[in-house]
Amino acid sequence: MSLKPYLNPSNPYSSPHKTPQATNLLPLISNSKNQFQLKPLMARLAVLAALAIVLMVAAPAAEAALSCGQVTGYIASCMPYAENKVATPSNQCCTGVRTLNSIARSTPDRQMACNCLKNAAKTINGINAGRVAGIPGKCGVSVPYVIGTTTDCTK
């Protein structure tokens, strides 16, 4: 009994097994009629690729861009008012509150700011909770929660 080799030495690409023929795409691409059909497809693929890149780059943006250091920096000038040392919040305090409000637009940023303010309210002795809660209103800023030690920052 004689065995036949799978590869024919004179044609190294021949095989006794049936294999599908590779499709030659060159005639399709080189045909001017098909080129017009491929251009919209290529444009769609380019848009999808660009969208995928934007989504990958934007994904980390879901995290808070603010830090507690920045938050406390914006509101540090409000401490004299919060500690009953002055009758009204200073212009610098209100500028900081308005700036913080305009910067903290995303939910993660607002939650970060809320948690920072909540923790600061817990750790600083001698502040008047009622005055702290009233600072945004006195500065012309509307916030959807009252700043205090029991504020739920997840909302």
Secondary structure, 3 states (H helix, E strand, C coil): CCCCCCCECCECCCCCCCCCCCCCCHHHHHCHHHHHHHHHHHHHHHHHHHHHHHHHHHHHHHCCCCCHHHHHHHHHHHHHHHCCCCCCCCHHHHHHHHHHHHHCCCHHHHHHHHHHHHHHHHHCCCCCHHHHHHHHHHCCCCCCCCCCCCCCCCC
